[in-house]
Structure formats: C-alpha cells, structure tokens
C-alpha cells in the first residue's frame, strides 16, 4: 500500500478550505464593488426621462437656455454610470439598449436644435420608452448580479460544508480511530498483554507511530518473557535444589537410623533413581581384599547407554568404591557427587561403629579370657599337679591295672580340659582391629601358618557391607576352629578356605587333604565340632562335614547375611 503524508493531506484540505473561502469572499467583494454603480446608473437613466420631458419645453420656446439643458442631458447620458453598459462584463442587451438610446437622442437633439417641437413631441414617447427599457435592462443586470452573488455564496457555503464534513469524516476515520486503537493497544500493553494488533495506516506519521508501538510491545514482550523465563528458571532451580536437599536429608536420616545393609543402600539408590528417572545407577563398593559389591537400581544396568560417569565414594582418606551413572540427558554432577560423598560418609561411620562394636566385644571376651585363665586355668593346673602327685604318692600295694587306668584317664581328661581351655582362651583373645573381615582372616591365618607346616590358602569373594559385626566374629572363629581341626586332627598338608556367595546365602568352606572325617575318633572331634555347630546356629545357618573324592574333609557353612543373632 502506497503511503502518503498525513500532514500534507491535512494541509491540502486546509488550503482548499482557505482558497474556497477566500475565493468566495473575493468574488463577493468584487460583485459588490461592481454593483455600487448600478444605483447611479438607474438614477441616471431615470433622470434622462425627466430631462427629456423638460427639453420639450425648450424645444417649443426656443429659449437661450436650450443648449445648456442639452449639455446637461448629454452629461447624464454619457456619464460613467451609464457607460458601464458598454463594458465587456455587461450583457449585450444592456449595451445595445444604451446604443439605441444614444441613437434616438441624436434625432431628438436635432429636433430641439431646429426648434421642431411638433416632431420632438411626436418622438418623445418612443424615446422615453427606449429610456425605460434601458432602465429595465439596468435593473435586470443589477438583479442578475445579486442573484449571482447569492448563488455563489450558497454554492461556496455548500462546498465549505462538504469539505468540512469530509474533513471531519477523514479525521475521524484516518486519525481519531487509529489513535483510539493505539490508545487501546497501549492500555492493553500496560496490563501486561503484549500480544496486540496495532492498526496500520496509509499515512507515514500514524504508521510510524504504530510501528513504534508495535516495536515497543515486541521488546516489552521479549523482555517480559525473558524475565518470566528467568523467574521460572530460578523457581525451578530453587525447587530442584530443595528437592535435592530433601532427598539427601531423607537418605542421610535413613542410612543413620538403622543398620547399614545392602537393602538400605538399594533403597537409597532407588530414591535417587526416582529423582533422576532418566538415569541408570549402579553402586560399586570395593574395599581392600574384598570382592566388589554391585547394587543396581530398578531398571538394571543399561549397556546401550552412553559412557559411564563415575563418582568416587570418598570421605576423608577413605576410598570405598564409586557410584556409576549412565544417562541420555545432562547429568546433575553436583547431586551425584554429594550423594556419593553422603554414602561414603555413612559407610565410614557404619564401619567405625562396627569396629567399635567389635572392639567392645573383644574387650569383653578378653576380660572373660582373663577370668577363665585366672580361675579355671589355675584350677586345672592345680588338678594336674595333684593328679601327678597322687600318681607318684601311691604305694605299690595300691596300684592295680584298674587304678592305673583310672589315673591315666583322669590325667588325660585334665590335660584335654587344659588344652581345650587354652584353645578357648586363644579364641577369646582373637582380635579384629578393623571391620574388614578379609584383613582379620588373613591376620588369623598368618598366626596359624606360623604354628604349622600346612599350606593354608584363602579365596575371599565376599562383598563389603554384606556381613554384620557379630557375623564377622562367628565366621572368623568358626574358620579358625575348622582350620585348627584340619591341622591337629586331620594332619592335613594343604588347607583351602573359600568365602563366596551362592544366591542369597554366604558359603564358607574349609577343605583339606587330611585323613578324613571318618578316621577321627569321637573324642578328637566332639568338643570342637559341637562349638562349631553352636556358632552356625547363632548365625541362623547350617554346618556340614563331607568327605572329598581325593581324600580329606570339607567343612561347609551356609548362612544368610545380616540376620540378627538369636
């Protein structure tokens, strides 16, 4: 659409209005100015009639004043008021009638000069009629100019009214209406609604104003949208941070409210999975000497996902494994890093608690061992001395095979009781300096290796956090008891210890190449085996003795992990 200037259009309308009003005024002034001589012309032509009748008197009398009156008549006839009939703006009829009056005056003038009053009187009526016709034409011309003036004023005023109406309509449609729409758009924008349709105009001024308002609305909309987006982002970030803090707090409370078990770690992992649903999570706990413990969140561990991101389970100087994350979307590094630190802290605190529990248990057993050594140990030593003194103090007459047999059995019983007491004291004095069962078993086996020529090997594949503190003690002591049996009673050369898991059970097997369980006498095995069965029952497990195909015995312990002691 071709755009024009509103200023130029308004200027053209005003100029047209001014020119029209000026033209009307000019025409009216000119008409009035030209009409000023009409009255004089009518008076002059009327005067000619009167003078014509007066001249008839001078034509009859022959007075000397006739020439003066003729001159006066001609002065009126040729006056400027009557000569205007000959101008180019005067109608032809008026000019012709004026010429006719002049012609007939020449005839009437001769009649006067020749004093032919009869001829003058005969022509006077016709001459006067001719003058009357001149007066009539003059009046018609004056009336015509008045009608022309009236018509021009009416037409001019009508045109001015039309132009004024057009100007009002034009202003209303082209100026007022667009400005009203612009005001409505501005009010809409002030209310926060920037999706407004500004009016388009064919004039550059209004169009520039509309474009400026549209540009302002667009910039405000962009700025407002940007501010709203920032508010939404900040709100989302604060909400996300609050949810993350709540997640960390809830998991921290859960991890420290009870026993730290695999199920507890899995539950914490599930809560993290629920917060980050588009991720695959796996917790790998790998402590020194122990098989890695892998805990996966629901959904499994996707091998088709992108590369794995690992967050170390590190607290202070303790490195306990890592948290593995796979995600198709952007990873929340801060959340996973804090979650890994929280897990590491919880595991370290749990291990420290277990260590304290084990140390307390060991201290209690050391006290019991000292009490047994100081009481029962001294009593057995005293009985052994008394039996020896009794055997040496018996007379020959009192000695008989039956007495010798009974003394031998008493002495052997006291020796056996003393030996079993020493073994029990050794068991009570067995210490665990840290919650790592592997290190404790290696330390225990190192002591046994120093006391025997048998080759003892250990295959430890139990994950960390699988067993409780009390289970560590029973497993360690049962393993020591079985290994001692293999060394002392089975006379084994090779002893192999396996610590593994089968399904949801922990399996501890001690295999040797000794004489076999069938070759052992009931006396050799009843006391140690009974203690082993008792420990198995305390673990809610089962203890089995079986022979090997190539000789020897295998002691197998199966029990569920993390069960409360009965």
C-alpha positions as CSV (number, residue, x, y, z in Angstrom):
1,X,0.0,0.0,0.0
2,X,1.3,3.4,-1.0
3,X,1.8,5.5,2.0
4,X,1.3,9.3,2.0
5,X,1.8,12.1,4.5
6,X,-1.0,12.9,6.9
7,X,0.4,16.4,7.3
8,X,0.3,17.0,3.6
9,X,-3.2,15.7,3.4
10,X,-4.4,17.9,6.2
11,X,-2.5,20.9,4.7
12,X,-4.2,20.2,1.3
13,X,-7.6,20.1,3.0
14,X,-7.0,23.3,4.9
15,X,-5.6,25.0,1.8
16,X,-8.6,24.0,-0.2
17,X,-10.9,25.4,2.5
18,X,-8.9,28.6,2.7
19,X,-8.8,29.1,-1.0
20,X,-12.5,28.4,-1.4
21,X,-13.5,30.8,1.4
22,X,-11.0,33.4,0.0
23,X,-12.5,32.9,-3.5
24,X,-16.0,33.4,-2.2
25,X,-15.0,36.5,-0.3
26,X,-13.1,37.9,-3.2
27,X,-16.0,37.2,-5.6
28,X,-18.5,38.8,-3.2
29,X,-16.3,41.9,-2.7
30,X,-15.8,42.2,-6.5
31,X,-19.5,41.7,-7.1
32,X,-20.4,44.3,-4.5
33,X,-17.8,46.7,-5.8
34,X,-19.1,46.3,-9.3
35,X,-22.7,46.7,-8.1
36,X,-22.1,50.0,-6.5
37,X,-22.7,51.9,-9.8
38,X,-26.0,50.1,-10.5
39,X,-28.0,52.6,-8.4
40,X,-26.3,55.6,-10.1
41,X,-27.0,54.1,-13.5
42,X,-30.7,53.6,-12.6
43,X,-30.9,57.1,-11.2
44,X,-29.1,58.5,-14.3
45,X,-31.4,56.7,-16.7
46,X,-34.5,57.8,-14.7
47,X,-33.1,61.4,-14.8
48,X,-32.9,61.1,-18.6
49,X,-36.7,60.6,-18.8
50,X,-37.3,63.7,-16.7
51,X,-34.9,65.8,-18.7
52,X,-36.5,64.5,-21.9
53,X,-39.8,66.0,-20.9
54,X,-38.1,69.2,-19.8
55,X,-36.3,69.6,-23.1
56,X,-39.7,69.6,-24.9
57,X,-40.4,72.9,-23.2
58,X,-37.2,74.4,-24.5
59,X,-37.9,73.0,-28.0
60,X,-41.2,74.9,-28.1
61,X,-39.9,78.2,-26.6
62,X,-36.6,78.5,-28.3
63,X,-35.0,79.7,-25.2
64,X,-31.4,80.5,-25.0
65,X,-31.0,78.0,-22.1
66,X,-31.7,75.1,-24.5
67,X,-28.0,74.5,-25.2
68,X,-27.3,74.4,-21.5
69,X,-30.0,71.8,-21.0
70,X,-28.8,69.8,-23.9
71,X,-25.3,69.8,-22.4
72,X,-26.8,68.7,-19.1
73,X,-28.7,65.9,-20.8
74,X,-25.6,64.6,-22.6
75,X,-23.6,64.8,-19.4
76,X,-26.1,62.5,-17.8
77,X,-26.3,60.3,-20.9
78,X,-22.5,59.9,-21.3
79,X,-21.8,59.6,-17.6
80,X,-19.6,56.8,-16.3
81,X,-22.6,55.2,-14.6
82,X,-24.3,54.7,-17.9
83,X,-21.1,54.0,-19.9
84,X,-20.6,50.8,-17.8
85,X,-23.3,49.3,-20.0
86,X,-20.7,49.2,-22.8
87,X,-18.1,47.3,-20.7
88,X,-17.3,43.7,-21.6
89,X,-18.8,42.3,-18.4
90,X,-22.2,44.0,-19.2
91,X,-24.8,41.9,-21.1
92,X,-25.2,42.6,-24.8
93,X,-28.8,43.6,-24.4
94,X,-27.9,46.4,-22.0
95,X,-25.2,47.7,-24.3
96,X,-27.5,47.5,-27.3
97,X,-30.3,49.4,-25.5
98,X,-27.8,52.0,-24.4
99,X,-26.6,52.4,-28.0
100,X,-30.2,52.7,-29.1
101,X,-30.9,55.5,-26.5
102,X,-27.8,57.4,-27.9
103,X,-29.0,57.0,-31.5
104,X,-32.5,58.2,-30.7
105,X,-31.0,61.1,-28.7
106,X,-29.2,62.3,-31.8
107,X,-32.6,62.6,-33.5
108,X,-34.2,64.2,-30.6
109,X,-31.3,66.6,-30.3
110,X,-31.8,67.8,-33.9
111,X,-35.4,68.4,-33.2
112,X,-34.5,70.6,-30.3
113,X,-31.8,72.5,-32.2
114,X,-34.2,73.1,-35.2
115,X,-37.0,74.1,-32.7
116,X,-39.2,71.5,-34.3
117,X,-41.3,70.9,-31.3
118,X,-44.0,69.0,-33.2
119,X,-41.6,66.3,-34.3
120,X,-39.9,66.3,-30.9
121,X,-43.3,65.8,-29.2
122,X,-44.2,63.0,-31.6
123,X,-40.9,61.2,-31.0
124,X,-40.7,61.8,-27.2
125,X,-43.0,59.0,-26.3
126,X,-40.9,56.5,-28.2
127,X,-37.7,58.0,-26.8
128,X,-38.9,57.7,-23.2
129,X,-39.9,54.1,-23.8
130,X,-36.4,53.4,-25.0
131,X,-35.0,55.0,-21.9
132,X,-37.4,52.9,-19.8
133,X,-36.1,49.8,-21.5
134,X,-32.6,50.9,-20.6
135,X,-33.6,51.4,-17.0
136,X,-35.3,48.0,-17.1
137,X,-32.1,46.3,-18.6
138,X,-30.0,48.1,-15.9
139,X,-32.3,46.8,-13.2
140,X,-32.2,43.3,-14.7
141,X,-28.4,43.4,-14.8
142,X,-28.3,44.5,-11.2
143,X,-30.7,41.8,-10.1
144,X,-28.7,39.3,-12.0
145,X,-25.5,40.2,-10.1
146,X,-27.4,39.9,-6.9
147,X,-28.7,36.5,-7.8
148,X,-25.2,35.5,-8.9
149,X,-23.8,36.7,-5.6
150,X,-26.4,34.8,-3.7
151,X,-25.9,31.6,-5.8
152,X,-22.1,31.9,-5.4
153,X,-22.4,32.3,-1.6
154,X,-24.8,29.3,-1.4
155,X,-22.6,27.1,-3.6
156,X,-19.5,28.2,-1.7
157,X,-21.0,27.6,1.7
158,X,-22.3,24.2,0.5
159,X,-18.8,23.4,-0.8
160,X,-17.3,24.5,2.5
161,X,-19.8,22.4,4.4
162,X,-19.0,19.4,2.2
163,X,-15.3,20.0,2.7
164,X,-15.8,20.4,6.5
165,X,-17.9,17.2,6.6
166,X,-15.3,15.4,4.6
167,X,-12.5,16.8,6.8
168,X,-14.4,15.6,9.9
169,X,-15.0,12.2,8.5
170,X,-11.5,12.0,7.3
171,X,-10.2,13.0,10.7
172,X,-12.4,10.5,12.4
173,X,-11.6,7.6,10.2
174,X,-8.0,8.3,9.4
175,X,-6.8,10.0,12.6
176,X,-9.1,9.6,15.5
177,X,-10.0,6.0,15.0
178,X,-6.3,4.8,14.6
179,X,-5.3,7.0,17.6
180,X,-8.1,5.4,19.6
181,X,-6.9,1.9,18.6
182,X,-3.4,2.9,19.5
183,X,-4.6,4.1,22.9
184,X,-6.5,0.8,23.4
185,X,-3.3,-1.1,22.4
186,X,-1.3,1.0,24.9
187,X,-3.8,0.2,27.7
188,X,-3.6,-3.5,26.8
189,X,0.2,-3.4,26.9
190,X,0.0,-1.6,30.3
191,X,-2.0,-4.5,31.6
192,X,0.8,-6.9,30.7
193,X,-0.7,-8.3,27.5
194,X,1.8,-7.7,24.7
195,X,0.1,-9.7,22.1
196,X,-1.7,-6.7,20.5
197,X,-2.5,-5.9,16.9
198,X,-1.6,-2.3,16.2
199,X,-3.6,-0.5,13.4
200,X,-1.9,0.1,10.1
201,X,-2.4,3.4,8.3
202,X,-1.8,4.7,4.8
203,X,-0.1,7.7,6.3
204,X,3.6,7.6,7.3
205,X,3.1,9.5,10.6
206,X,0.5,7.2,12.0
207,X,2.2,4.2,10.6
208,X,5.5,5.2,12.2
209,X,3.6,5.6,15.5
210,X,2.0,2.2,15.1
211,X,5.4,0.6,14.2
212,X,7.0,2.3,17.2
213,X,4.2,1.0,19.5
214,X,4.5,-2.5,17.9
215,X,8.2,-2.5,18.3
216,X,7.9,-1.3,21.9
217,X,5.3,-4.1,22.6
218,X,7.6,-6.6,21.0
219,X,10.6,-5.5,23.0
220,X,8.5,-5.4,26.2
221,X,7.1,-8.9,25.4
222,X,10.6,-10.2,24.8
223,X,11.8,-8.6,28.0
224,X,8.8,-9.8,30.0
225,X,9.1,-13.3,28.6
226,X,12.8,-13.2,29.4
227,X,12.0,-12.1,32.9
228,X,9.3,-14.7,33.3
229,X,11.7,-17.3,31.9
230,X,14.4,-16.2,34.4
231,X,11.8,-16.4,37.2
232,X,10.7,-19.9,36.1
233,X,14.3,-21.0,35.8
234,X,15.1,-19.6,39.3
235,X,12.0,-21.1,40.7
236,X,12.8,-24.4,39.0
237,X,16.4,-24.3,40.2
238,X,15.3,-23.5,43.8
239,X,12.6,-26.2,43.7
240,X,15.2,-28.7,42.3
241,X,17.7,-27.7,44.9
242,X,15.1,-28.0,47.6
243,X,14.1,-31.5,46.3
244,X,17.8,-32.5,46.1
245,X,18.4,-31.3,49.7
246,X,15.3,-33.2,50.9
247,X,16.5,-36.3,49.0
248,X,19.9,-36.1,50.6
249,X,18.5,-35.4,54.1
250,X,15.9,-38.2,53.9
251,X,18.6,-40.7,52.7
252,X,21.0,-39.4,55.4
253,X,18.4,-40.0,58.1
254,X,17.5,-43.4,56.6
255,X,21.2,-44.5,56.4
256,X,21.9,-43.5,60.0
257,X,18.6,-44.6,61.6
258,X,19.3,-48.3,61.5
259,X,21.8,-50.9,60.3
260,X,23.5,-50.1,57.1
261,X,22.6,-53.1,55.0
262,X,22.5,-53.9,51.3
263,X,18.7,-53.3,51.3
264,X,19.3,-49.9,52.9
265,X,21.8,-48.9,50.2
266,X,19.5,-50.2,47.5
267,X,16.6,-48.2,48.9
268,X,18.7,-45.0,48.9
269,X,19.7,-45.8,45.3
270,X,16.0,-46.2,44.4
271,X,15.2,-42.9,45.8
272,X,17.9,-41.3,43.8
273,X,16.6,-43.2,40.7
274,X,13.1,-41.8,41.4
275,X,14.5,-38.3,41.5
276,X,16.6,-38.8,38.3
277,X,14.3,-41.2,36.3
278,X,16.3,-41.0,33.0
279,X,19.5,-42.5,34.5
280,X,20.9,-45.9,35.1
281,X,22.5,-46.2,38.5
282,X,24.9,-48.7,40.0
283,X,26.7,-48.6,43.3
284,X,30.0,-50.4,43.4
285,X,31.6,-50.9,46.9
286,X,35.2,-52.2,46.6
287,X,37.2,-52.4,49.8
288,X,40.6,-53.8,50.1
289,X,40.7,-57.5,49.9
290,X,37.0,-57.9,49.3
291,X,35.0,-58.7,46.2
292,X,33.3,-55.7,44.7
293,X,29.7,-55.3,45.8
294,X,27.4,-54.1,43.0
295,X,24.0,-52.7,43.8
296,X,21.8,-51.8,40.8
297,X,18.7,-49.6,40.9
298,X,15.5,-50.8,39.3
299,X,15.7,-50.9,35.6
300,X,19.0,-52.7,35.5
301,X,22.3,-51.5,34.2
302,X,21.9,-50.5,30.5
303,X,24.8,-51.4,28.3
304,X,23.3,-49.4,25.4
305,X,23.5,-46.1,27.3
306,X,26.3,-43.6,26.7
307,X,29.6,-43.8,28.6
308,X,29.7,-44.3,32.3
309,X,30.3,-41.4,34.7
310,X,31.8,-42.4,38.0
311,X,31.6,-40.5,41.3
312,X,34.1,-41.7,43.9
313,X,32.8,-42.9,47.3
314,X,35.5,-40.9,49.1
315,X,35.3,-39.5,52.6
316,X,38.5,-38.1,54.2
317,X,41.2,-40.6,53.2
318,X,38.8,-43.5,52.7
319,X,38.0,-44.6,49.1
320,X,35.2,-47.2,49.3
321,X,34.3,-47.5,45.6
322,X,32.2,-45.4,43.2
323,X,28.7,-44.5,42.1
324,X,28.3,-45.2,38.3
325,X,25.8,-43.2,36.3
326,X,24.6,-43.6,32.7
327,X,22.2,-41.1,31.3
328,X,20.9,-40.0,27.9
329,X,20.4,-36.4,29.3
330,X,22.6,-34.0,31.1
331,X,24.0,-35.4,34.4
332,X,23.4,-33.4,37.6
333,X,27.1,-33.6,38.7
334,X,26.5,-31.7,42.0
335,X,23.7,-34.0,43.1
336,X,25.5,-37.3,42.3
337,X,28.8,-36.0,43.8
338,X,27.0,-35.0,47.1
339,X,25.1,-38.3,47.1
340,X,28.4,-40.2,46.7
341,X,30.0,-38.3,49.5
342,X,27.0,-38.9,51.7
343,X,27.2,-42.7,51.0
344,X,30.9,-42.7,51.7
345,X,30.4,-40.9,54.9
346,X,27.6,-43.2,56.0
347,X,29.7,-46.3,55.2
348,X,32.7,-44.9,57.0
349,X,30.6,-44.1,60.1
350,X,29.0,-47.5,59.9
351,X,32.4,-49.2,59.6
352,X,33.6,-47.2,62.5
353,X,30.6,-48.2,64.6
354,X,31.2,-51.9,63.7
355,X,34.8,-51.5,64.6
356,X,33.8,-50.1,68.0
357,X,31.3,-52.9,68.5
358,X,33.9,-55.5,67.6
359,X,36.5,-53.9,69.8
360,X,33.9,-53.8,72.7
361,X,33.1,-57.5,72.1
362,X,36.8,-58.3,72.0
363,X,37.4,-56.4,75.2
364,X,34.6,-58.3,76.9
365,X,36.0,-61.6,75.7
366,X,39.4,-60.6,76.8
367,X,38.0,-60.0,80.3
368,X,36.3,-63.4,80.2
369,X,39.5,-65.0,79.0
370,X,41.5,-63.4,81.9
371,X,38.8,-64.6,84.3
372,X,38.9,-68.1,82.9
373,X,42.7,-68.1,83.0
374,X,42.9,-66.8,86.5
375,X,40.2,-69.2,87.8
376,X,39.6,-72.3,85.8
377,X,43.1,-72.3,84.3
378,X,44.7,-72.2,87.7
379,X,42.3,-74.9,89.0
380,X,43.1,-77.2,86.1
381,X,46.8,-76.7,86.7
382,X,46.3,-77.4,90.4
383,X,44.3,-80.6,89.5
384,X,47.1,-81.7,87.0
385,X,49.7,-81.2,89.7
386,X,47.6,-83.1,92.3
387,X,47.0,-86.0,89.9
388,X,50.7,-86.3,89.3
389,X,51.4,-86.1,93.0
390,X,48.7,-88.7,93.6
391,X,50.2,-91.0,91.0
392,X,53.6,-90.7,92.5
393,X,52.5,-91.0,96.1
394,X,50.5,-94.2,95.7
395,X,52.1,-97.3,97.2
396,X,52.9,-100.3,95.2
397,X,50.2,-102.2,97.0
398,X,47.6,-99.8,96.0
399,X,48.5,-99.8,92.3
400,X,46.4,-102.1,90.2
401,X,45.5,-102.0,86.5
402,X,42.2,-100.6,87.2
403,X,43.7,-97.8,89.4
404,X,46.3,-97.1,86.8
405,X,43.7,-96.9,84.1
406,X,41.6,-94.5,86.1
407,X,44.6,-92.3,86.9
408,X,45.6,-92.3,83.3
409,X,42.0,-91.3,82.2
410,X,41.9,-88.6,84.9
411,X,45.3,-87.2,83.8
412,X,44.3,-87.3,80.2
413,X,41.0,-85.7,80.9
414,X,42.7,-82.9,82.9
415,X,45.2,-82.5,80.0
416,X,42.4,-82.4,77.5
417,X,40.4,-79.9,79.5
418,X,43.5,-77.8,79.9
419,X,44.3,-78.0,76.2
420,X,40.7,-77.1,75.3
421,X,40.8,-74.2,77.8
422,X,43.9,-72.9,76.1
423,X,42.2,-73.1,72.7
424,X,39.1,-71.4,74.1
425,X,41.4,-68.7,75.6
426,X,43.1,-68.3,72.2
427,X,39.7,-67.9,70.6
428,X,38.6,-65.4,73.1
429,X,41.8,-63.4,72.6
430,X,41.3,-63.4,68.8
431,X,41.1,-59.7,67.8
432,X,39.7,-57.8,64.9
433,X,41.3,-54.4,64.6
434,X,39.1,-53.1,61.7
435,X,35.7,-54.0,60.2
436,X,37.4,-55.6,57.2
437,X,36.8,-59.4,57.6
438,X,39.4,-60.2,54.9
439,X,42.2,-58.5,56.8
440,X,41.1,-60.1,60.0
441,X,41.1,-63.6,58.4
442,X,44.5,-63.0,56.8
443,X,45.8,-62.0,60.2
444,X,44.3,-65.1,61.9
445,X,45.7,-67.4,59.2
446,X,49.1,-65.8,59.4
447,X,49.2,-66.9,63.1
448,X,48.2,-70.5,62.1
449,X,50.8,-70.6,59.3
450,X,53.5,-69.9,61.9
451,X,52.3,-72.8,64.0
452,X,52.0,-75.4,61.3
453,X,53.8,-76.7,58.2
454,X,50.5,-77.0,56.3
455,X,49.9,-74.7,53.3
456,X,46.9,-72.5,54.0
457,X,45.3,-70.5,51.1
458,X,42.3,-68.1,51.2
459,X,39.9,-67.3,48.4
460,X,37.9,-64.3,49.7
461,X,35.0,-63.2,47.4
462,X,32.5,-61.7,49.9
463,X,31.4,-58.1,49.0
464,X,31.8,-55.3,51.6
465,X,28.9,-54.4,53.8
466,X,27.5,-58.0,53.5
467,X,28.1,-59.2,57.0
468,X,27.4,-57.7,60.4
469,X,29.9,-57.2,63.1
470,X,28.7,-60.2,65.2
471,X,28.8,-62.4,62.0
472,X,32.5,-61.4,61.5
473,X,33.3,-62.8,64.9
474,X,31.5,-66.1,64.4
475,X,32.8,-66.6,60.9
476,X,36.4,-65.8,62.0
477,X,36.2,-68.1,65.0
478,X,34.5,-71.0,63.1
479,X,37.1,-70.8,60.3
480,X,39.9,-70.8,62.9
481,X,38.3,-73.8,64.6
482,X,37.9,-75.8,61.4
483,X,41.5,-74.9,60.3
484,X,42.9,-76.0,63.7
485,X,41.0,-79.3,63.4
486,X,42.4,-79.8,59.9
487,X,45.9,-79.1,61.2
488,X,45.8,-81.0,64.5
489,X,43.4,-83.9,64.0
490,X,43.3,-84.4,60.2
491,X,47.0,-83.9,59.8
492,X,46.4,-82.1,56.5
493,X,49.2,-80.7,54.3
494,X,47.0,-78.4,52.3
495,X,44.1,-76.4,53.5
496,X,42.0,-74.2,51.2
497,X,39.4,-71.7,52.5
498,X,36.7,-70.3,50.2
499,X,34.5,-67.4,51.2
500,X,31.8,-66.9,48.5
501,X,28.1,-66.3,48.0
502,X,25.5,-68.6,46.4
503,X,22.2,-66.9,45.7
504,X,21.2,-65.2,48.9
505,X,23.5,-67.3,51.1
506,X,27.0,-66.8,52.3
507,X,29.1,-70.0,51.9
508,X,32.3,-70.6,53.9
509,X,34.1,-73.9,53.1
510,X,37.3,-75.2,54.6
511,X,38.7,-78.1,52.6
512,X,41.8,-80.2,53.5
513,X,43.6,-83.3,52.2
514,X,43.9,-84.9,55.6
515,X,42.8,-88.3,56.9
516,X,39.1,-87.6,56.5
517,X,36.3,-87.1,59.0
518,X,35.6,-90.8,59.3
519,X,39.1,-91.5,60.6
520,X,38.8,-89.1,63.5
521,X,37.8,-90.6,66.9
522,X,34.7,-89.2,68.6
523,X,36.9,-88.0,71.4
524,X,39.0,-85.9,69.0
525,X,36.1,-84.1,67.4
526,X,33.2,-84.0,69.7
527,X,34.1,-80.8,71.6
528,X,35.3,-78.6,68.7
529,X,32.5,-79.8,66.3
530,X,29.9,-79.0,69.0
531,X,31.2,-75.5,69.3
532,X,31.2,-75.1,65.5
533,X,27.6,-76.2,65.3
534,X,26.6,-73.8,68.1
535,X,28.3,-70.9,66.2
536,X,26.4,-72.0,63.0
537,X,23.1,-71.9,64.8
538,X,23.9,-68.5,66.1
539,X,24.4,-67.4,62.5
540,X,21.0,-69.0,61.6
541,X,22.9,-71.2,59.3
542,X,23.9,-74.9,58.7
543,X,27.2,-76.6,59.2
544,X,28.0,-79.7,57.1
545,X,31.0,-82.1,57.1
546,X,31.7,-84.1,53.9
547,X,34.5,-86.1,52.5
548,X,36.5,-85.2,49.4
549,X,36.7,-87.5,46.5
550,X,40.6,-87.4,46.7
551,X,40.6,-87.7,50.4
552,X,40.3,-85.2,53.1
553,X,37.4,-83.3,54.6
554,X,35.3,-80.2,53.6
555,X,33.6,-78.2,56.3
556,X,30.8,-76.1,54.7
557,X,29.0,-73.3,56.5
558,X,25.9,-71.7,54.9
559,X,24.0,-68.8,56.5
560,X,22.0,-65.7,55.4
561,X,23.8,-62.3,55.6
562,X,22.8,-59.6,58.0
563,X,20.4,-61.6,60.2
564,X,20.0,-60.6,63.8
565,X,21.6,-63.0,66.3
566,X,19.3,-65.3,68.2
